[in-house]
Amino acid sequence: MSSLGRRGIHFFHKRNAANVPADLLEKGQSRVIDASLTLIRERAKLKGELVRALGGSVASTSLLGVPLGHNSSFLQGPAFAPPRIREAIWCGSTNSATEEGKELKDPRVLTDVGDVPVQGIRDCGVDDDRLMNVISDSVKLVMEEAPLRPLVLGGDHSISCPVVRAVSEKLGGPVDILHLDAHPDIYHSFEGNKYSHASSFARIMEGGYARRLLQVGL
């Protein structure tokens, strides 16, 4: 998180601590988190029911956006990526048929459950510890709706840990990871931020979510 972003969050907490009882603030934040997870849950249920009704699908890729950029130490552009990726997928110049003859417009091939409302959650003063839990829970909700399989659209690299954690916990153990990146992202913390985009794989490894990690520099 940039120093400006940290000052903004600290100001928010300071102002609310002075004007709002702590228990009331906690209840409000919990309601926002519950509403956010309900949104993902109901969308996943709807898409899962549709795919199951159509039949014939062992797995359906389901897009889940996580528009988070505040843990980047430089530009905040990753927060704007999910809608741009969708725009590229569905623009008029895109061929929606794959080389294997599968049609992306077929929900048995590709569905979309929308975005985790990251900014709305942060606007309520929710810290990154709880926000990362929301991201993990959102991934799990998609995985619970067979045959949906989440394809997560970031977002800066800090989302890697909650996503991997969710998959590991749902599958019942650590997973094998192929990580393609110019950097290994294994700083214990960066600029005092344990959730920095430069620390995501440090969190993954210390959490025991990876059985094997192969990192390939680009």
N, C-alpha and C positions, 0 to 999 in steps of 0.2 A: 504494500500500500504506500502511496506517496505521502510525504510529510504533510502536504496540504489536505489529503484525504483523511489522514489520522487526526489532524486538528479539527476537521469538520465533524468527525464522529465523536471526538472528545467533547466538543462544544455541545453537540446534541445531547450526550449523556449528562453533561453538567447542567444544562438548561432544564432538562426533564427532572433531574434529581432535585432541583430546587423548586419545581412547580407541580410535580405529579408524584403522588405516593408510590413507593416502590412496588407494592403489591398490585396496584392498579396498572402501572406500566407493564409489569410482568404478564398480567392477564391480557392486556391489549396485544402484546407481542405474540403471546401464545395463540390468540384468536387469529391473528394474521397468518401465522405459520400453519395452523390447522386448515384455514381457508385455502392456502396455497397448495397444501398436500391434497385436499379434497378436489381441487381443480384438476391436478394431474391424475388422481385416482379415477375420477369419473370419465375423463377423456380416455384413459387407458382401457377402462371397462367397455366403453362404447366401441372403441376400435377393436378390442379383443373379441367382443360379441359379433361384430361385423365379419371379421376374418373367420371365426369359427362357423358362422352361418353359411359363408360361401364354401367352406370346406376345401380340402386338398392342399392345405399348407402345413408343412412341418414347422416352419419358422417364418416370421414376417418381420423384416427390419422396421423399427419404429423410431422416428426422429424425436429426440428430446433435447431442447435447447437450454443451455445454461449461460445466459448473457452476463458474465462476470468479468470485469477487467481491473478492479481496484487493487488486486495483488500483483499487478505488473509494476515493475520498478521504472518503466519508461512510458510508453504510450498506452492509452486505455482502449485502443481500437478493438481488441478481442471481444469486448462487451457488445459490440454491434454486429458480430459475425453471424449468429444464427439466422436472422432474417436475410442477410446477404447470401448465405449458402442456399437457403430455400429459393431465393430469387433466381440463382444460377441453375438450380435443378429444374425449375418450372418455367424458365424463360422460353420464349417462342423459338429460339434457335437451338434449343436442346433436343436431342433425340432421346425420347423416353424409353426406347426399346434397347435392351442390353444385347451384348454379343451372343448371349445364350438364348435370346429370343424372349426373355421375360420383359413384361411391360411394367414400368415403374408406376403407372397410373392404377395398376391393379393393387388393391389394399392387401392382397395375399402376398405381395412382394414388398411394398413400402407403405407404411402408415406414418402419421405424425400426431404426437400428443401435445404439441406446443412447447412453451418455455416455462421453466421455473421462474417465477416473478422476483428475480433477485433484487432489483432496485426497490421494489415495493417493500420487501422484507427489511432491507437495510435502512430504508427511510423511517422505519419504526424503532431504530436503534438496536436491532438484533446484531450481536457480535458474530465474528467469523466461526467461533466454536459451534454455535447453534446453526449458523447458515450452512456449514459443511454437513451437519447432520440432516438438514432439509434436502440437500442435494443427494446424499446417500439414500434417504428414504424415498425420494422421487424415482431414482433408478430402480429401487426394489419394487415399487408399485407397478412399474412397467413390466418388470420381469415376472410378476405374479399373474399377469394376464396372458397365459399361453394362447397362441404361439408367438406373442410379441417378443422381440429381442431388441433392447435399446441400442441405438446408435447416437451417442451424445455429441452435440455440437457445442464446442466452447466458443468463447470463454478462454481466459488465460490458463496457464498450466497448473494453477493451484487447484483446479477442479479434478485433476487426475487422481488425487488421493481419495476423495469421497466416492468417486465413481468406482475405482478399483476395490475399495473397501466394501461397497455395496455388492459387487459381483462376488467377491470372496466370501462374504457372509451368507449370501443367498445360495451359493454352491457348496457351502460347508467346509471350506478350506482355502488355503493360498492357491494362487493361480500363476500360470506361466505368462510372462509379459515380454513382448517385443516392442522396444521403445526406439522410435526413429526421431532423432533430434540433433541439433548442433551442440546441445549442452546436456549433461547428465542430470541436472536439477537435484543435486544431492547436498547443497548447503544445509547445515543444521538450521540456520535461519539466515535471512539476508536483510540487511538494514533494520535489524531488530524484529523482523516479521517472520514468524515460524510458518505462516501460510503463504509466503512469497512464492511467486512462480518459479523461483530458483530452488525451492526446497521441497517440491511435491514428492520426489522419489525418496527423499530422506524420510518423509512421513510414511510413505508406503512401506519402506523396508523396516522401520522401527515398529510399525504396527503388525508386521508379520503377514502382510497380505500377498506377498510374492513368494512363490515356491522357487521360480527361476526368473532372473531378469537379464535379458540380453539387450544391451544398448548399442545402437548403431549411429555413429556420428554422421551428420550430413554436411 
